[in-house]
């Protein structure tokens, strides 16, 4: 993943945030009577937006956070994010498309699992960034 530099990582995450914003705008402003394709694809547009919303927002935030820092800090976080983001996308897809059950008062575990997954992503990302920041700061003194 040598092509994924600080600048490219930021631009890629900004692109996905833009895609999410476009999907939200399309879904919310869709004129169902005038646009036949919109009526047929409304659910799919919403599902794609739900699946990539939080991973793209969080990745954008952390790439923005690491942009002014040294490249070593970004590289440390990138080694984690390169495998964590696809795992988050797969788990999110499985939980959103899997459904929540049919019981009348059922509590679906999907949102709870996603909350834990995204919380772990944020916690681990912040830990990696802070650890590497303080480690490189000690080396420079």
C-alpha positions in Angstrom: 0.0 0.0 0.0 2.8 2.4 -0.9 0.4 4.6 -2.9 -1.6 5.4 0.2 0.4 8.4 1.4 -0.9 11.0 3.8 -2.2 13.2 1.0 -3.7 10.3 -1.0 -5.3 8.8 2.1 -6.9 12.1 2.9 -8.1 12.6 -0.6 -9.5 9.0 -0.8 -11.4 9.4 2.5 -12.6 12.8 1.3 -13.9 11.2 -1.8 -15.9 8.6 0.2 -17.3 11.3 2.4 -18.4 13.0 -0.8 -20.0 9.8 -2.1 -21.9 9.5 1.1 -23.1 13.1 0.9 -24.2 12.6 -2.7 -26.1 9.4 -1.7 -27.9 11.2 1.1 -28.8 14.1 -1.1 -30.1 11.8 -3.9 -32.1 9.8 -1.4 -33.6 12.8 0.4 -34.4 14.9 -2.7 -35.6 12.2 -5.0 -38.8 13.0 -6.9 -40.4 9.6 -7.1 -43.0 10.6 -9.6 -40.6 12.3 -12.1 -37.7 9.9 -11.7 -38.6 6.2 -12.2 -35.1 4.9 -11.5 -35.2 6.7 -8.2 -38.3 4.9 -7.0 -36.9 1.5 -8.0 -33.4 2.1 -6.5 -34.3 4.2 -3.4 -33.8 1.3 -0.9 -30.4 0.3 -2.5 -29.2 4.0 -2.4 -30.1 4.1 1.3 -28.4 0.8 2.1 -25.2 1.8 0.4 -25.2 5.1 2.3 -25.8 3.3 5.6 -23.0 0.8 5.0 -20.3 3.3 4.1 -21.5 6.3 6.3 -19.6 5.7 9.6 -16.5 4.0 8.2 -15.9 6.9 5.7 -16.6 9.6 8.3 -14.3 8.1 10.9 -11.6 7.4 8.3 -11.8 11.0 7.1 -11.6 12.3 10.7 -8.5 10.3 11.5 -6.8 11.0 8.2 -7.5 14.7 8.8 -6.1 14.3 12.3 -2.8 12.7 11.1 -2.4 15.1 8.1 -0.3 17.8 10.0 1.6 15.2 12.0 4.8 13.4 11.0 4.6 10.6 8.3 5.6 8.0 10.9 2.4 8.6 12.8 0.3 8.3 9.7 2.1 5.1 8.7 1.4 3.6 12.1 -2.3 4.4 11.9 -2.4 3.3 8.3 -1.1 -0.2 9.1 -4.2 -0.5 11.4 -6.7 1.2 9.1 -5.8 -0.8 6.0 -7.3 -4.0 7.5 -9.7 -2.4 10.0 -11.8 -0.4 7.5 -12.6 -3.4 5.2 -13.5 -5.5 8.3 -15.8 -2.7 9.5 -17.4 -2.5 6.0 -18.0 -6.3 5.9 -19.4 -6.5 9.4 -21.6 -3.4 8.8 -22.9 -4.9 5.5 -23.7 -8.3 7.2 -25.5 -6.7 10.1 -27.5 -4.2 8.0 -28.5 -6.7 5.3 -29.0 -9.5 7.8 -32.0 -8.0 9.5 -33.0 -7.9 13.1 -35.4 -10.8 13.6 -39.1 -11.1 13.6 -40.1 -11.1 17.3 -42.6 -8.4 18.3 -40.4 -6.8 21.0 -37.1 -8.2 19.7 -34.0 -6.1 20.5 -31.7 -6.5 17.5 -28.0 -6.9 18.4 -26.9 -5.3 15.2 -26.8 -1.6 16.4 -25.2 -2.7 19.6 -22.5 -4.6 17.8 -21.9 -1.7 15.4 -21.6 0.7 18.3 -19.0 -1.5 19.9 -17.1 -2.0 16.6 -17.0 1.7 15.8 -16.1 2.6 19.4 -13.2 0.1 19.2 -12.1 1.6 15.9 -12.0 5.1 17.4 -10.3 4.0 20.6 -7.6 2.0 18.9 -7.0 4.7 16.3 -6.6 7.4 19.0 -4.4 5.1 21.0 -2.1 4.3 18.0 -1.9 8.0 17.0 -1.2 9.2 20.6 1.3 6.4 21.2 3.3 7.0 18.0 3.1 10.8 18.6 4.7 10.5 22.1 7.2 7.9 20.9 8.4 10.2 18.0 8.4 13.2 20.3 10.7 11.4 22.8 13.1 10.3 20.0 13.4 13.9 18.7 14.4 15.3 22.1 
